[in-house]
Amino acid sequence: MRRNFIAVTLVPCFSGILTACSSQPIIPEAKNIKLARENPSKDCVEIGRVQGAVKSVHGTIEQAIEDMKLDAARKGANYVRMEATSGYGTSVAGTAFQCP
């Protein structure tokens, strides 16, 4: 009886607390990533290389950039220094940073 009481009262309380405390979205979004060819400010921390590609023959460089920004968002970055594009514009690469 006591176990059921704990399960019924505490589980909803903890899930409410965890939901209220989460500040980042569960699914990272590419729209939150700043993209530039310049180096970020000195207080930014480098996270690592990121890439983007389009697998369609009719893909655009904009789609490849969105894919790269999504890669950066998944790694916790908010800034990408774009460094390379393929000759056909279907892939891009850069370095991801976390900036304050």
N, C-alpha and C positions, 0 to 999 in steps of 0.2 A: 504494500500500500504506500509506504513512504517513498519507494523508488518511483512509482508512478507520479506522485506529487512533484518530486524533483524534476522528472522528465517533462512534465506538463508545464511547470512554471519557469524553470531555468532555461530550457532550450529556446523558447521564443524570446526571452530577455537577451540572451547572448546574441542571437541572430539580429535582433534590433540594434544592439550596440555595434556589432561588426558592420552592419549596413550604414549606420550613421557615421562611423569613423572613416569609412573609405573616401578618400579625396580624389583618387585618380580613376578614370573610367576603366572598366574591365577590358573593353576592347580598345586598343590604341587607335588614334585617328591621325591620318596624314595631314589634316588641315591645321594641326597644332605645331607643325614643323616649319621653321623659317629656313629658307634656302637661299644661299648666296655663293658667289665665287671667292669672296674675301674670307680671310681668317676671322674667326670670332674674337671677342674680347679676351683679354689675358686671364680673366677669372673663370673661363669655361673649362670643363674637364673633357678631354678626348675619350670617347667611348670605343671607337673603332671604325673599320671600313663598313660601308653599306653599298648595296647595289640595287638596281631596279631594271626590269626587263619587260618587254611585251612579247608574248608568244604568238601573236597574230601577224600575218603577213601585212595586214593593213594597220598595224599599230603605229602610234605616234610617239614622239619624244615626250609629249606631255603625259601620256599614260606611263611611260617608263619612269619619269620623274615622280609621279604619284606612287608607283610601286616602291621606289627607293625611299621616299618619305615614310611610307608605311613600314618598311624595314627598320628605319631609324626610330620610329615611334615604338615599335615592339621592343627595341633595345633600351628604351628609356631616354632617348635623345629629344632635344627640342630645337636643334640647329644642325644643318648639314652644309658642309662646304663641298660644292659640286666640283669635281675634278676632271671627269672624262665622259665622253659620249662615243658611242660606236659610229662607224661611218654611215650606217643606215638609220641611225637615230632610234634604234629599238632597244638599246641598253645604255645605262648610265652608271657611274660610280662616284663615290665621294667618301668623306669622313664625317662621322657623326659626333656631336658634342652635346653635353648637358650644360646649359648656361643658367645662371641665376636669374 
